[in-house]
Amino acid sequence: MTNIIRDEILTNEEKMIEDRRYMHAHPELSMKETETTKFIRKELEALGFVPVAIEPTGLMVEINPESTGKTVLLRADIDALPIAETNDFEYKSQNPGVSHACGHDIHAAMLLNALKVLVKMKDELKGRVRIIFQPGEETGEGGRAVVSQGFTKDVDSAFAIHIHTGWDLGKAATGYGEVMANNTFFKVEFKGKSAHSSTPYQGNDAMMMLANFINAAYGISARKIDNVFDPVVLNLGVVEGGSAANAVPADIRVEGSFRSFSNKAVDFMVKELEKAARLSAELYDGSAVFDYNMGAGAVINEEKSTDLSVEIAKDIFGEDNVSTDLKLSGSEDFGFYLSGYKDVPGVDGTYMFIGGRDPENPKTHPQNHAQDFNPDERAMKYGAELLARYAYEYLNK
């Protein structure tokens, strides 16, 4: 069966690259992928599906929806970035200031190819395959939408891959347990009372509230967190407020983010940061409004799902070309599928990177999110095979 899947993938390779190049030329920002969704819908309808819409963009279809067997989910993201492309080829971005600088066009095209193969062998699949073309990965909105709208319900194993030029063509990387961090954004608005700088005691200085909060916030990550076993990286990146150099500022806003590898750490940091904001404001007789949102959940690879992905990857790429010690502080909103979101629990599953860098071609070397990101399209056949085989072998083993 392995050879049959591989042969089918290769039969569709030219069309897969054509699909990728069309989407590459027509990139759309997160949660605004209207034309991309229309393009994918047309491809799905040609295969006989009636796609289910993910709001506001993106699609879901299922193979063997009436099956009483297990359900495996395959996911590809479809959004682009607000980055002006500097590549110069015929399929470069036609939308000024927007480009597929992270390879989501490649992911979508690979999943379309894998889907075609799985449709051909649907009678041999001992269960259901749920296919998700997900919007908004770059902002995390898409992963939250998929989970909160119920598209991970009853899933037994979820799988997604990402092309990356940090690895050479013909290599793959994954890991067990916590492999990518969650990313939580927060904002604090301090409100005080303005006064002239010659009589600061007549005001309530929002700057002092902010200064106290900055020390307290970094103190939380340095003194209240076990940074060996449950690390947190905090960053304060935006400060805005005040109106004049000789006036006590009444309003100041600070924005920041932190990364960790567990929902427990998120809950702790949110509670502590909110408390630090409130107490910092009270110290100078002001007030604070704290708000936060998770940009991505932690990617936590389940053992048996990861075992399967590694087994398949080693067969495709070779025993020595698959690493299993991946751990990155970067984020991926597929983490919401695996670690859950709000009151929706996570599902078992795994996440893997495949290499897209040709050592002999410097044009394929720029990292993800670069203006000239241009991975080697030969990687796509490997990714499509990996997706198709994961679904087939999970259900049939």
Steps between C-alpha positions, in 0.01 A plus 500: 500500500793732566606489136143557382468815712839625384419436135169684529670797668754517218225473239346815649830681563478738206146606593606537864776742403260684271253537790776624726613760251147630449454546876848650527408763242176583683585520872250624757538609860374307802123453521460681166584203273182537296642429153726225633197333656311531169790338316523210745121458503501460123769231525307317772172514313673351195580202722133461594503670840254748644744699717400628842597861561719604790400851604600741360728320253643153450337164431450149636416178317488139616576174328269219617292725728262213582776268620485370857878466510748747639549854369833642390532872426740652248548875499657761273506875563419737214578858608784728394699778667513882473846475341592644161652229280835565333518176299491551126325210330182478300285382790615762753236675708254715310368655821724792608641465849373143547686176435511131586825545691434202722402229251131465575433490127722191493316343793161546334619357168658199672180427690293526180727239341484272804121534501474388138694184582291425809176549306615235251555249778211601726351149497821370652504752784372356827370830631451867424747758373416860591675755281541856627610794287552745783505880485690736725796301631725804511272677748374191682142594417460205264603234749267649760218507243548134400500379860222725631277417200525129580716375215728301732212318665532119499846513340724210605822635350593826327800556276653804332832581338692818423763561235808676633826608342681443826528138385632364170283339239452134590504550876230519766485601865258442785506425871310348789291693749543878509659597168376856436398775741169670546494875447283726714457872437391745770428871541480719810347847500599708803277792588605777736454876529699766318680784673771757427854368535571770761230355728501124428341423839175646367472221245504120488799411285426225247873491417578389854234232473663380180851503650385292794320258270804449277712397798226280641428332165860403434526397864219250447683321220834519683391411854165322492547259206685169486697588189661157484192281477227747400675802343340831411650772280348844557530805277362852536500650153273807485463805726282794405368792702548845641448832326778741601846495651392733780178320594434200722355237264146387575477211252761246393463175309748214499480190280698182530502129446635184655573149380479177695441131444189436709152637556576487874778754448265722299241500778768581760657782299166660418397496865835641619525768230146618568575518873825692435313750281227554757740543793732728301205725423368497856842597634464836323122534544417413143334211321598238247311309234661168404413300189658201327454246221684186399658525158585129492475197724797286589572224248508185711573191293335183624729198513321243281406756235860619492628142480288451189611823334865415568460149361347634177751785472795261539360287220464807276818688589729230637587391853770762553304793357228527766581673829279450805636757747311807376423773752440859387388816677314594182123456489243324281127520551466129421584494869135587573402169341744309721493687831144634481342842515285638781248226589580280198757231585788418269523186289783254443718580203839613379680768299801469270731723296632401159807655340469736205860620454714385210866523614601566140250781441541812719163632382332236718696596814309800644313411816122504547353854505777636278403724207668256262384176663511244222519134609578222256175373348644149478422471872129506425476142380652383829256705704197381306608138540559551871148640547328229297693216660442632851123486450508162328735332746337648810161367399617168363752404766 
